């Protein structure tokens, strides 16, 4: 028989760990290794081990005995029933209720409508100011005839006789060291607790049908390419929660600007003469034009900043900047006179 592991090692805690932290760690491990959720062959043994460790470390008296005498001290003084009975009194059962639902079984989630993906593209100008989008969305909507009940108008659902309206059936399970009552969805009513006796003719008892709904949503300023969620605008679920509309946004490339986050970049061509002597130029921005001064002697790739002429930051206040890069154009064809002037300039420079 393999030697028992240290209880502190089993739970991943220390002697100084607070009772609340011990409980939290046990909840985490119980959720991971409970055989109803973990189907591996090792799960029951792991679950038994962590439950035994928690049964001792959650009880101040048993913990003191273990800290002084180790496993031998606990084994001499307590039976398995003592350990798990004490743990129950210390909140063991409440942990299982919070993890799996009352009775140690699984809780049941509401039905959830499926999500819908919608793809759209926006311009860089839309990123600057935001954009309101209105679409006619094809999706599952609540049946107007039965108002989502799935029943023929004038009739009602009947209580499931298998689970007596509870939506779940319970079963006692003996795991060798403790007994738990687990709950599973009722197979007859699929966990609903009731059934449709006379279905609605329009939706065939589904409570929903395919239709069209006008959906309006706002593309916020500063948005970037990616997926964004419009909560509750996916396929509808009359007996649960609606799915979401996932808007996949693609920001179109701009013919003038490149974007990096909230900053934009623009290349401005300048002649060799203007770069040498200096000049005033007008550059485009997302909101019109700006006049800037090119200093005399400006070198190729000189960067000038137009503060606040970028795009907003989607998650914070403030606006980015526009950076203008000076691209000096070197002429590839010169007349004889032009070449002579440059040669003369070079000689004087030497």
Beta strands, then each sheet from edge to edge (+ up, - down):
strand 1: 116-122
strand 2: 131-142
strand 3: 158-159
strand 4: 168-174
strand 5: 179-185
strand 6: 194-195
strand 7: 208-219
strand 8: 226-230
strand 9: 245-251
strand 10: 258-260
strand 11: 263-271
strand 12: 279-285
strand 13: 288-294
strand 14: 303-306
strand 15: 322-329
sheet 1: 1+ 9+ 8-
sheet 2: 2+ 7-
sheet 3: 3+ 6-
sheet 4: 4+ 5-
sheet 5: 10+ 11- 15- 14+
sheet 6: 12+ 13-
end
